[in-house]
């Protein structure tokens, strides 16, 4: 499941930058906004995954 999520994130980064570059040329602001949103998404998903793992460990103890 996690591999699928990370694969989708990486593909989203590559496609977003490639399409943005092909349409608008070198758009640094767009690339930075995209990377910032992806960073926020990764942070939120990592936080909830950590909570999920912790709850699994507590339920098995």
C-alpha positions as CSV (number, residue, x, y, z in Angstrom):
1,X,0.0,0.0,0.0
2,X,2.7,2.4,1.0
3,X,4.8,1.5,-2.2
4,X,1.7,2.3,-4.3
5,X,1.3,5.7,-2.6
6,X,4.9,6.6,-2.9
7,X,4.9,5.5,-6.6
8,X,1.9,7.7,-7.2
9,X,3.6,10.7,-5.5
10,X,6.8,10.3,-7.6
11,X,4.8,9.9,-10.8
12,X,2.8,13.0,-9.9
13,X,6.0,15.0,-9.3
14,X,7.5,13.9,-12.6
15,X,4.3,14.4,-14.7
16,X,3.6,17.8,-13.0
17,X,7.0,19.2,-13.7
18,X,7.2,17.7,-17.2
19,X,3.8,19.0,-18.3
20,X,4.4,22.4,-16.6
21,X,7.7,22.7,-18.4
22,X,6.3,21.7,-21.7
23,X,3.4,24.2,-21.6
24,X,4.8,27.2,-19.8
25,X,8.5,26.8,-20.2
26,X,10.7,27.2,-17.1
27,X,8.1,28.2,-14.5
28,X,10.0,28.2,-11.1
29,X,7.0,29.5,-9.1
30,X,4.7,26.7,-10.4
31,X,7.4,24.0,-9.7
32,X,8.0,25.3,-6.2
33,X,4.2,25.4,-5.4
34,X,3.9,21.9,-6.7
35,X,6.8,20.6,-4.7
36,X,5.6,22.4,-1.6
37,X,2.1,20.8,-1.9
38,X,3.7,17.4,-2.4
39,X,5.9,18.0,0.7
40,X,2.8,18.9,2.8
41,X,1.0,15.8,1.5
42,X,3.9,13.5,2.4
43,X,4.2,15.1,5.8
44,X,0.5,14.5,6.5
45,X,0.5,11.0,5.2
46,X,3.7,10.1,7.2
47,X,2.1,11.5,10.4
48,X,-1.0,9.4,10.0
49,X,1.0,6.3,9.0
50,X,3.1,6.7,12.2
51,X,-0.1,6.8,14.2
52,X,-1.4,3.7,12.4
53,X,1.8,1.8,13.1
54,X,1.8,2.8,16.7
55,X,-1.8,1.6,17.2
56,X,-0.9,-1.7,15.5
57,X,2.0,-2.2,17.9
58,X,-0.2,-1.4,20.9
59,X,-3.0,-3.7,19.9
60,X,-0.5,-6.6,19.5
61,X,1.1,-6.1,22.9
